[in-house]
Amino acid sequence: MDSKKIIITKTATKLFLLHGFRCITMDRVACEGHISKKTIYKHFKNKESLITNVLYELGLNIKKMTDAVVAGSDNCLEAFYFVYLNIFGQSNTNNSLIHWTLKKYYPTCYKNFHQHLWSVLQNMTCSVVKDGIGKELILEEVDPREFCYVVTNSLLNITNRTQAIKAEFDIAALIEKTIYYNLRSVLTLSGIAMLPQAITNKPKFKHLQLSY
C-alpha cells in the first residue's frame, strides 16, 4: 500500500474508533495525519470509500489475529475464548457510538463489515467445535454455526447498548463473563475442568492482540 494511503488509513482508523464515524471529517483526518486534503482525495473519492478501506483493513487484522491464535494455541477452548475476547473486549472497539454511527449513517459499510466478521468467527468456531468434539471437550450435539450465532449476538447486544448498561455493569467484565458462560454451556465435564486453565493463558497472546 502507498505510504500516504497507509498514513491516511491509520489516522482515520484511530479517529473513527475514538469518536465514531459520523463526526470525523476529511478535514480532521488531514489535520491529524499532517497531510493535505487533496492527497486524501487522491486516494479516496469520498468519506464512505475511506470508511470502506478502514473496515477492510480492520477485517484483515481480525482474520490474521484469529488465524495466529488458533495456530498458536495449546487447546481449542483457549483459542475460542481469546479470539472473542480480543475482538469484542477491547475498549476501542466495544464503544456503542462506533457501532451506532456506522449502522445509522453508513449501513452498507456496516453490513459488509459484519458479514466479514461473521464469516471469520463462524470458520473459527466450526474449527474449534470440531476439534473440541474430537477431544471430548465439547458436547457432540453442539452445532457450530448456531453456537457462533448465539455468542456473537450476545456480545453485539452488549457493544451496541454500552451506554444503556454501563451504569449498572463493568462492560469489560460483562463481556468476559458472557464469553465464559456461553463457552461453559457447551462443554463436557472434561472441558469444564480444563476451562479455568484455558482462560488464564490470556497473557501469552498479548503480542497477537489487534492493532489499530
Contacts in CASP RR format, 6 or more apart in sequence:
PFRMAT RR
TARGET T0000
AUTHOR 0000-0000-0000
METHOD contacts of the structure
MODEL  1
MDSKKIIITKTATKLFLLHGFRCITMDRVACEGHISKKTIYKHFKNKESL
ITNVLYELGLNIKKMTDAVVAGSDNCLEAFYFVYLNIFGQSNTNNSLIHW
TLKKYYPTCYKNFHQHLWSVLQNMTCSVVKDGIGKELILEEVDPREFCYV
VTNSLLNITNRTQAIKAEFDIAALIEKTIYYNLRSVLTLSGIAMLPQAIT
NKPKFKHLQLSY
1 9 0 8 1.000
2 43 0 8 1.000
4 35 0 8 1.000
4 39 0 8 1.000
4 42 0 8 1.000
4 43 0 8 1.000
5 43 0 8 1.000
5 53 0 8 1.000
7 33 0 8 1.000
7 35 0 8 1.000
8 29 0 8 1.000
8 33 0 8 1.000
8 35 0 8 1.000
8 39 0 8 1.000
8 40 0 8 1.000
8 43 0 8 1.000
8 44 0 8 1.000
8 50 0 8 1.000
9 50 0 8 1.000
9 53 0 8 1.000
9 54 0 8 1.000
9 57 0 8 1.000
11 29 0 8 1.000
11 32 0 8 1.000
11 33 0 8 1.000
11 35 0 8 1.000
12 24 0 8 1.000
12 29 0 8 1.000
12 50 0 8 1.000
12 51 0 8 1.000
12 54 0 8 1.000
13 54 0 8 1.000
13 57 0 8 1.000
13 58 0 8 1.000
13 212 0 8 1.000
14 32 0 8 1.000
14 212 0 8 1.000
15 24 0 8 1.000
15 28 0 8 1.000
15 29 0 8 1.000
15 32 0 8 1.000
16 24 0 8 1.000
16 51 0 8 1.000
16 54 0 8 1.000
16 98 0 8 1.000
17 92 0 8 1.000
17 93 0 8 1.000
17 95 0 8 1.000
17 98 0 8 1.000
17 212 0 8 1.000
18 92 0 8 1.000
19 97 0 8 1.000
20 95 0 8 1.000
20 97 0 8 1.000
20 98 0 8 1.000
20 101 0 8 1.000
20 102 0 8 1.000
21 51 0 8 1.000
21 98 0 8 1.000
21 101 0 8 1.000
21 102 0 8 1.000
21 105 0 8 1.000
21 106 0 8 1.000
21 109 0 8 1.000
22 101 0 8 1.000
22 104 0 8 1.000
22 105 0 8 1.000
23 101 0 8 1.000
25 47 0 8 1.000
26 37 0 8 1.000
26 40 0 8 1.000
26 41 0 8 1.000
26 47 0 8 1.000
26 50 0 8 1.000
27 37 0 8 1.000
29 40 0 8 1.000
29 50 0 8 1.000
30 36 0 8 1.000
30 37 0 8 1.000
30 39 0 8 1.000
30 40 0 8 1.000
40 50 0 8 1.000
44 50 0 8 1.000
44 53 0 8 1.000
48 106 0 8 1.000
48 108 0 8 1.000
48 109 0 8 1.000
51 102 0 8 1.000
51 106 0 8 1.000
51 109 0 8 1.000
52 109 0 8 1.000
52 112 0 8 1.000
55 109 0 8 1.000
55 112 0 8 1.000
55 113 0 8 1.000
55 116 0 8 1.000
58 113 0 8 1.000
58 212 0 8 1.000
59 113 0 8 1.000
59 116 0 8 1.000
59 117 0 8 1.000
59 120 0 8 1.000
61 210 0 8 1.000
61 211 0 8 1.000
61 212 0 8 1.000
62 87 0 8 1.000
62 116 0 8 1.000
62 117 0 8 1.000
62 120 0 8 1.000
62 210 0 8 1.000
63 120 0 8 1.000
65 83 0 8 1.000
65 86 0 8 1.000
65 208 0 8 1.000
65 209 0 8 1.000
65 210 0 8 1.000
66 83 0 8 1.000
66 120 0 8 1.000
66 121 0 8 1.000
66 124 0 8 1.000
68 208 0 8 1.000
69 79 0 8 1.000
69 82 0 8 1.000
69 83 0 8 1.000
69 86 0 8 1.000
69 205 0 8 1.000
69 208 0 8 1.000
70 79 0 8 1.000
70 83 0 8 1.000
70 124 0 8 1.000
70 127 0 8 1.000
70 128 0 8 1.000
72 79 0 8 1.000
73 79 0 8 1.000
73 82 0 8 1.000
74 201 0 8 1.000
75 135 0 8 1.000
75 137 0 8 1.000
75 194 0 8 1.000
75 198 0 8 1.000
76 127 0 8 1.000
76 128 0 8 1.000
76 129 0 8 1.000
76 131 0 8 1.000
76 132 0 8 1.000
76 135 0 8 1.000
76 137 0 8 1.000
76 138 0 8 1.000
77 128 0 8 1.000
77 132 0 8 1.000
77 137 0 8 1.000
77 183 0 8 1.000
77 187 0 8 1.000
77 191 0 8 1.000
77 194 0 8 1.000
77 195 0 8 1.000
77 198 0 8 1.000
77 199 0 8 1.000
78 198 0 8 1.000
78 199 0 8 1.000
78 201 0 8 1.000
79 124 0 8 1.000
79 128 0 8 1.000
80 124 0 8 1.000
80 125 0 8 1.000
80 128 0 8 1.000
80 183 0 8 1.000
81 179 0 8 1.000
81 180 0 8 1.000
81 183 0 8 1.000
81 198 0 8 1.000
81 199 0 8 1.000
81 202 0 8 1.000
82 201 0 8 1.000
82 202 0 8 1.000
82 205 0 8 1.000
82 208 0 8 1.000
83 121 0 8 1.000
83 124 0 8 1.000
84 121 0 8 1.000
84 151 0 8 1.000
84 155 0 8 1.000
84 179 0 8 1.000
85 175 0 8 1.000
85 176 0 8 1.000
85 179 0 8 1.000
85 202 0 8 1.000
86 205 0 8 1.000
86 208 0 8 1.000
86 209 0 8 1.000
86 210 0 8 1.000
87 93 0 8 1.000
87 117 0 8 1.000
87 121 0 8 1.000
87 210 0 8 1.000
88 94 0 8 1.000
88 155 0 8 1.000
88 156 0 8 1.000
88 158 0 8 1.000
88 159 0 8 1.000
88 175 0 8 1.000
88 179 0 8 1.000
89 172 0 8 1.000
89 175 0 8 1.000
89 176 0 8 1.000
90 209 0 8 1.000
90 210 0 8 1.000
91 172 0 8 1.000
92 212 0 8 1.000
93 159 0 8 1.000
93 210 0 8 1.000
93 212 0 8 1.000
94 158 0 8 1.000
94 159 0 8 1.000
94 162 0 8 1.000
94 171 0 8 1.000
94 172 0 8 1.000
94 175 0 8 1.000
95 159 0 8 1.000
95 162 0 8 1.000
96 159 0 8 1.000
96 160 0 8 1.000
96 161 0 8 1.000
96 162 0 8 1.000
96 163 0 8 1.000
96 164 0 8 1.000
97 163 0 8 1.000
99 110 0 8 1.000
99 156 0 8 1.000
99 159 0 8 1.000
99 160 0 8 1.000
100 160 0 8 1.000
102 109 0 8 1.000
102 110 0 8 1.000
102 113 0 8 1.000
103 110 0 8 1.000
117 152 0 8 1.000
118 148 0 8 1.000
118 152 0 8 1.000
121 148 0 8 1.000
121 152 0 8 1.000
122 144 0 8 1.000
122 145 0 8 1.000
122 148 0 8 1.000
125 144 0 8 1.000
125 145 0 8 1.000
125 147 0 8 1.000
125 148 0 8 1.000
125 151 0 8 1.000
126 144 0 8 1.000
126 145 0 8 1.000
126 148 0 8 1.000
128 138 0 8 1.000
128 144 0 8 1.000
129 138 0 8 1.000
129 142 0 8 1.000
129 144 0 8 1.000
129 147 0 8 1.000
129 186 0 8 1.000
130 144 0 8 1.000
132 138 0 8 1.000
133 139 0 8 1.000
133 140 0 8 1.000
133 142 0 8 1.000
136 188 0 8 1.000
136 190 0 8 1.000
137 187 0 8 1.000
137 188 0 8 1.000
137 190 0 8 1.000
137 191 0 8 1.000
137 194 0 8 1.000
138 186 0 8 1.000
138 187 0 8 1.000
138 188 0 8 1.000
138 191 0 8 1.000
139 186 0 8 1.000
139 187 0 8 1.000
139 188 0 8 1.000
142 186 0 8 1.000
147 182 0 8 1.000
147 186 0 8 1.000
150 182 0 8 1.000
151 178 0 8 1.000
151 179 0 8 1.000
151 182 0 8 1.000
151 183 0 8 1.000
154 178 0 8 1.000
154 182 0 8 1.000
155 175 0 8 1.000
155 178 0 8 1.000
155 179 0 8 1.000
158 165 0 8 1.000
158 171 0 8 1.000
158 174 0 8 1.000
158 175 0 8 1.000
158 178 0 8 1.000
159 175 0 8 1.000
162 171 0 8 1.000
165 171 0 8 1.000
165 174 0 8 1.000
180 195 0 8 1.000
180 199 0 8 1.000
183 195 0 8 1.000
184 192 0 8 1.000
184 195 0 8 1.000
187 195 0 8 1.000
END
